[in-house]
Amino acid sequence: MDLGGAYYNTKPQVEALEGLLRKLPDPTTPPPPAVDRLKPGRARQLDTDQIQALIEGYLAGATTYELGARFGIDRRTVSNILHRNGV
């Protein structure tokens, strides 16, 4: 009867764990500095006057890229506004 099975000879498992332990950083070294990341901003909301100006600008020949830069929004947002307003 085999009581230990696969775990009877633990030497390979102990060696594997020791190898992993050697790969860990030294616990006495200070942690690396945190990476400063920008927090996501709040979505820009256009009021009705700005939406009307955006529509007029588009009808006057401005591109969605130009209007996005002018109003500080993404060109896809410009397209969504135009579609919502039937333009």
C-alpha positions as CSV (number, residue, x, y, z in Angstrom):
1,M,0.0,0.0,0.0
2,D,1.4,3.4,-1.0
3,L,0.6,6.0,1.7
4,G,2.6,8.9,0.3
5,G,1.7,8.7,-3.4
6,A,3.0,11.6,-5.4
7,Y,3.9,13.6,-2.3
8,Y,6.1,10.9,-0.7
9,N,9.3,12.3,-2.2
10,T,8.9,16.0,-1.7
11,K,12.5,17.0,-2.7
12,P,11.5,18.2,-6.2
13,Q,8.7,20.2,-4.8
14,V,10.9,21.8,-2.1
15,E,13.6,22.6,-4.7
16,A,10.9,24.2,-6.9
17,L,9.7,26.4,-4.0
18,E,13.2,27.4,-3.1
19,G,13.8,28.4,-6.7
20,L,10.7,30.6,-6.6
21,L,11.8,32.1,-3.3
22,R,15.2,33.1,-4.8
23,K,13.3,35.0,-7.5
24,L,11.4,37.1,-5.0
25,P,12.9,40.6,-4.2
26,D,14.8,41.0,-0.9
27,P,12.2,42.0,1.8
28,T,14.6,44.6,3.2
29,T,14.8,46.6,0.0
30,P,12.3,49.6,-0.2
31,P,9.5,49.2,-2.6
32,P,9.7,51.0,-6.0
33,P,8.1,54.4,-6.1
34,A,4.5,54.5,-7.1
35,V,3.7,55.5,-10.7
36,D,1.8,58.8,-10.9
37,R,-1.1,58.3,-13.2
38,L,-3.7,60.8,-14.3
39,K,-7.1,60.3,-12.9
40,P,-9.9,60.1,-15.5
41,G,-11.6,63.5,-15.9
42,R,-15.2,64.2,-15.9
43,A,-17.0,64.0,-19.2
44,R,-17.4,67.4,-20.8
45,Q,-21.1,68.4,-21.2
46,L,-22.1,70.8,-23.8
47,D,-25.1,73.2,-23.1
48,T,-27.8,73.8,-25.7
49,D,-26.1,76.9,-27.1
50,Q,-22.9,75.0,-27.6
51,I,-24.7,72.1,-29.3
52,Q,-26.4,74.6,-31.6
53,A,-23.1,76.2,-32.4
54,L,-21.6,72.7,-33.1
55,I,-24.5,71.8,-35.5
56,E,-24.1,75.2,-37.3
57,G,-20.3,74.6,-37.6
58,Y,-20.9,71.2,-39.1
59,L,-23.4,72.5,-41.5
60,A,-21.0,75.3,-42.5
61,G,-18.4,72.6,-43.5
62,A,-16.3,72.0,-40.4
63,T,-15.2,68.4,-39.9
64,T,-15.9,66.3,-36.7
65,Y,-12.2,66.5,-35.9
66,E,-12.2,70.3,-36.1
67,L,-15.4,70.6,-34.0
68,G,-14.0,68.2,-31.4
69,A,-10.9,70.3,-31.0
70,R,-12.9,73.5,-30.9
71,F,-15.3,72.2,-28.2
72,G,-12.8,70.0,-26.3
73,I,-14.6,66.8,-27.0
74,D,-13.8,63.6,-29.0
75,R,-14.8,63.4,-32.6
76,R,-17.1,60.4,-31.8
77,T,-18.9,62.6,-29.3
78,V,-19.4,65.2,-32.1
79,S,-20.9,62.5,-34.3
80,N,-23.2,61.2,-31.5
81,I,-24.5,64.8,-30.9
82,L,-25.1,65.3,-34.6
83,H,-26.9,62.0,-34.9
84,R,-29.1,62.7,-31.8
85,N,-30.1,66.0,-33.4
86,G,-30.9,64.5,-36.8
87,V,-28.0,66.0,-38.6
